[in-house]
Amino acid sequence: MNGPLAGYTVLDLTIARAGPTAVRLLADWGANVIRVEPPPGPGGNMTGARRGPDEQNLHRNKRSVAINLKTEAGHGLFLDMARKADVVVENFRAEVKHRLKVDYDSVRAVNESIIYASISGFGQEGPYSKRPGVDQIVQGMSGLMSITGEPGRGPMRVGIAISDTAAGMFLGQGILLALLHRERTGKGQWVHTSLLEAMLNKLDFQGARYTMLGDVPGQQGNDHPTATPMGAFACKDGMVNIAAASPRMWASFCEAVGADALQGDPRYDTPRNRIAARADLNPDIEKAIAHLTVEEMVERLNAAGVPCGPVNDIAGGFDNEQAQHLGMSKAAPHRELGDLHLIRSPINLSAFPHPDRFDHAAPDPGQDTNDILAGFGVADAEIERLRAAGAVN
């Protein structure tokens, strides 16, 4: 594949979602990404969930080799590959990677310039470091659920695996930083993050309200925590999001929807007053726009310079004309399933325009074992010996 990461070889030991999200960044931009996966167990299925939308979207543009790391021959084969690799990515629990002897020290012993990248639930060290960590648990522990949802309705999870995908994005950035450092110094290093670190960072200004001021934010529902009106409102045939918090935008909003009474109401004449009177303001806004459709609201407010958009379902998110223009869904050719439409990277580089199609869909586990091992200089006879010994599939 052509791309800014062409020429880099990545060994992907990751499972679940956070680790594969990090590696997907590298695969989409041209790295030679090799998933190192265990052979199927007795009666196991070589495809399993791999042919479903989740794993196809996570593992497109990667290749797969099936190696039994629990065997001496399989472990030795992995280390031989690591000698020639640029990056190894894993998200095992600490005891698992040490038991398999694929931890940082073991890999660095054969390749001092390796970039070894790890994701865990709670960090590589500390009192919670040995706990298993998944997105749902970290959403709660980080405080995210306490600010999500409507006041008085109890904590609510975010509707996507936000801590998984955030940690994956941050680890991908860390890998790129480490590669830049190695370009200057020739030195490898261990890059790691965790779901908890990623989620605490993602709390951003609401987190800083606590660390700086001791303020503990609560749930605001669809309203912005510190600005009004900025949230979701019902109009004639659906819901719209409106952002009209500044004095200029508030005046433009009132003029665009014909809400002269709102603009002249002293309860709403300043941003501070509007925040204090939010409980009255929101229903008054909905009364003022009850005669307008979603389409009319979007057209009127955007023409007036007031941000406004529909509250879509997932289909509306992907099918609207701007998303279609951006080409956020692209075909990935699968050898048996045909073209699978997956979600492209949101990064745009002028020197590397997005191709019309992905290079290939996600491989079945072990699909490329022979080709990958041959690329590492393993002779055909040795591959068959390894296969007979149960080290590869």
N, C-alpha and C positions, 0 to 999 in steps of 0.2 A: 504494500500500500504506500502511496505517496502521502507525505504529511511531515510536519515539523518534528515528529518523534520517530520517523523512519530510521532504521539502523539500531534502535535500542531493543533489546530482548528482555521480556518480562516473564517471570515464572509466577503464575497465579495459583496460590494455594487456598484462596479464599472460599468461604461458604456463606450461605444466607444472603444478606443484601448489602450491608455496609461496605465490606471489602470488595465485592464485585462492582459496586458503584465507583470506587476509586479506580479500579483497573479499567473499567469501561472508558474513562476519560483518556487513558493511555492508548487503548485499542482504537478508539474513534479517530485519534490523530496520528495513526500510522505506526505505532509500536508493534513489534512482533510479539504478541501476547499468547502465551501457551498456558492453558489451564492444566494443572497437574491434579488429576482426579483419581480416586480409588477405583479399582475394578469392581464391577457389580458382584454382590454376594450370590450365594446359591439361590437360583430362581429370580435373581435380580433383573431389572429391565434396563437395557442400555440407554433408553430414551427417557423414561420416567416423566417427570415434570418438565424436562428440558424443552419439550416441544410446545409448552404452553406459553402464553404471552409474557408472563413475568420473567422467566429465565431467558426467553428469546431476547427480550429487551435488555437484560443485564449482560448477556454474553455474546452479543453479535460482534463480528469482526475479530473473534478469538478462535484459536484452535485448541484441540484437546488431546492430551496423552493420558492413558490410564496406567498409573504406577502404584504398586503396593508398597508404600513407604515402610510398612511393618516388617518387610523382608530385608535381609542383609543386601541382597542384590538390588532390590528396588531402591533402598536408601542410598547405596553407592551410586546408582544411576542418577538419582536426583542430584547428588553432590557433584557428579561429573557435569551435569547440565548447569548447575549453579556456578561452576568455575568460568563458564563462558557467558553467563547472563549479566545484565546490567542491574536488574531490579528483581527482588523477590517480595511478594506481598502475601500476608497471611492475617487471619483473624481467629486463630485458635485460642482456646484458653491456655494460660501459661504452662500448666502441667502437661497439656497435650503436646504442644510443640517441643517441649523438652523431652518428653517420653519418645517422640518420634525422631528426636535429634535433628530438627530443622529450625532450631532457634537461631538467633542472631550470631551468637558465638560460634556455633557449629558451621554456619554458612560462611562467616567471615574467615574462619580457619582455612578455607579453600579459595577464598576470593576477597582480599582485603579492600578492594574498591567497590564491593557490592553496596547498593542502596537497598536496605532491608526495611520494609514498611509494615507496620502492624496497626490493627484496630482492635480494641477491646471494649468491654462494656463500661468499665470504670477507671481504667488506667493500668499501667504495667506494675505499679507499686501502690501501697497504701492499704488501709484496713478493708476496703471493699474489692481489692484487685482480683481476688479469687472467686468472686461471685459471678455466676452467669448473668449476662446483661442482654436484654432485648429492648426494642423500641418502646413498647408499652410501659415497661418498668421505668425506663429513663424519662419518658414524658412526665410521669408522676413525680419521680425523685427530683428532677431539675426545677420543679415549680411551674413548668409550662401548662399543665392541666389546670392549675389554680387560676390562671388568667384567661383560660379558654372557656367559652360558653357564656350563658346569660347569668346575671347576678341572681343569687338565690336558688339556682338550679343544680348546684353541685359541680365538681370538677368535670371537665370534658376533654377527651383526647382529640388531638388534631387528626383530621381525616386521612392523612398520609403518614408513611413511616419517616417522619421528619428527622428524628435523631439518627436513624440509619443513613439516610441520604445526605444529611449535613456532615456527618463524620466521614462518609466516603468522599465528599467534595473536598473537605479539609485535608484528608490524607493524600488525595490526588495533587493538591497544591503543594503539600509538603514534599512529595516525591519530586516534583518539578524543581522546587528550591534546592533539594539535595543534588539533583543532576546538574544544576547550574554551578553549585559549589564544587562538584567533582570536576567539572570542565576547567575550573580555575586552578584547583589544587591537586587533582588526581585522587582525592581521598573519598572513600565511601563513609556511610554512617547509618545509624538506626533512626528511622523516622516513625513516630507513633502518635496516635491520638486515641480518643475514646468517645463513645456515645455521650457520656456525661459531660466531658469537656466541650464537645461540639454544641450540645444543647444549652449549656450555661452561656457559652459565647453567643448563641443565637438569640438569647433573651435580650441582648443588645441594650437599648436605652431603658427598657423596663428593669433589666438587671442592674444597670448603672444607677437607676433611681434608688435601689437598695444599697449597693456598695458605697455610693457617695453620700446619700442622704438618710439612709435607714428607712426609706419609704418602701412598704410592701404593697405593690399594686394588686388589685383584685380583678374580678371578671367585669368586662364591659359589654359582653355580647357583640353585636355588630357595630357598636359605636367605637370611634377612636378613643384611646384613653385620655388624651389631653387636648382634643380639638373638636369643635362642633359648629355646624353640622358636618360630620364625616362618618358615613355609615350607610346601611341599607334601609331603603324606604319603599313602602308599597304605593304603587300608582294604579292606574285603571286596570291593567291587564297583567301585572307582574311586579317584580322587584327590580329596583335600580340602586346602584351605589352612587352616592353623591359626595363630593369633596368641595365644600364651599365655606371653609372656616375663616379665611382672611376677610378683612373689611371689604376689599374690592370684589372678591368672589361672592360674598354674601349679597352685596348690592346687585351684582350681575345675576345671581340666581333668582332673587326676588323679582327682578325686572323680566327675566326670561319666562317665568311661569305665571306672571301676573299676580304675584303675592304682595300687593302694595300694603296690605294691613300688617304683614309680618315685618316689612322693612321699616314701617313707622312705629312698631311696638317698642316701647322703651325697655321692656324685659330682654329684648334681643338686639339692642343697638350697639353692643360691643362684644368682642370675642369672650371676655371674662363673664359678661352677663349671660351670654348664650350658653356657656358651660354650666353656670349656676342654675339656669332655667331649662336644662336639657329635658327634664321629665315633661315639661309643658311644650317645649319647642318641637320635639319629634312628632307627636300626634298633630300639632298644628301644621307642620310641613306636609304630612300625609293628607290632611284635609285640603291643603292648597294644591296638591298635585293629583288629587283623586280623579280629575276629569281628563288627565293626560295619559296616553299610552307609553309603554316603555320606549318605543321607537321615537315618539314625539319628544320625550324627555331627553333621550340621548342626542337627538339632533339639535334641540333648542339649547341645551346647556353647553355642549361642546362648541357650538357656534358662538356662544357668549364667553368662551374661555373658561368655563367651569367644568372640571373633570366629572364625567358621568358615564357609566356603562351598565349594561344589563347584568343580572345575576344568572349566569348560564348553568346548565348542567354540563357534564363532561363532553357530550356530543356538541353542544353549542360552543364550548371552549375550543375544540379542534376544528369545527366546521365553519366558524365565522370567516369572513373574507380576509381579514388581516392574517389570521393563522394560516389560511390557505396560501396567501401570498408569501408568507415566510417559509412555507414548506416544512413544517415541523414534523410531518410524518413522511417517511421514505421507505421504499421497498428494500427488503433484504432477501436475496435469493436463497432458498433452501432446496437441497438436492431432491427431497421427496415432497415437501409441502408446497413448493412453488414460492411465489413472492409473498413475504410476510411484511406487513406495514408496521414499522416501529418508530420510536420517537428519536429524532436526531439531537445531537449536542446543541445547546443554546449558544455556544461560543462561535463567533464569526471572525475569521481571519482573512484579511484582504489578499494575502499571498497564497492562501489555501482555501479557495471557495469550496463550499460543500458540494460533493458529487451528487448526481441525481439519485444514486442508489448506494446503499451500504455495500461493502465488499462482499460480505456473505452473512448468512444468518448464524445463529449460535450452533455450534457443533454438538452432535450427540457425544456423551462421555466416551473418551477413547477413540473417537472417529479418526483422528489423525496420527495415531501412535506411530505407525511405520514411517510416515513421511517426516515427522518431527525428529524421531531418533536418528533417521538417516541424515537429517540436516545437522545433527550434532556429531556426525562421524561414526555412528554405530553401524556396523556391518549387518547385512541381512541375516547371516547365520547367527550372530550374537543376539539379534532381536528375537529370533525363534527360540534360542536357548533361554533367554529371559522369559519368554512367554511360557515355555514348557515348565519353567521353575515357578510360575505363578507370580513373577515380579512385575509383569506388564500384561496388558490385555489388548 
